[in-house]
Amino acid sequence: MFLRPDEVARELENSGFERDYITRQCYGYRKGQHYVYVNREAKLGRTALVVHPALRDKSSLFAAPSSAVRSSDNYQVFPADPHGKPDSHYGIPHGFCSRASLTHYLQKMFN
């Protein structure tokens, strides 16, 4: 079972991220130059954390993405999705089975 979006959000805040964007579909978090989204629609948590596509290679060293991409018109900080609808942006979604694995991932990726 994966961490729920609210659990992922709590761990981001515990890791120094600050929430600066809220919609019904997602939360946006910033830490320095880094930006991530929490997909609030991920009821089972499989795609709860969405990172910038430029971090795909680095991210794959620490966690496998849960799918190739996740698109939303709410991910405004991320690049436009070339295969999506107009105004759609995309990132790389991840799910984590434990707080420890998420904390490890955040430390390796964003510290």
Sequence and secondary structure as in RCSB ss.txt:
>XXXX:A:sequence
MFLRPDEVARELENSGFERDYITRQCYGYRKGQHYVYVNREAKLGRTALVVHPALRDKSSLFAAPSSAVRSSDNY
QVFPADPHGKPDSHYGIPHGFCSRASLTHYLQKMFN
>XXXX:A:secstr
    HHHHHHHHHHTT EEEEE SSEEEEEETTEEEEEETT TTSTT EEE GGGHHHHHTT   SSS EEETT 
TTS B TTS TT EEEEEE  SSHHHHHHHHHHHH 
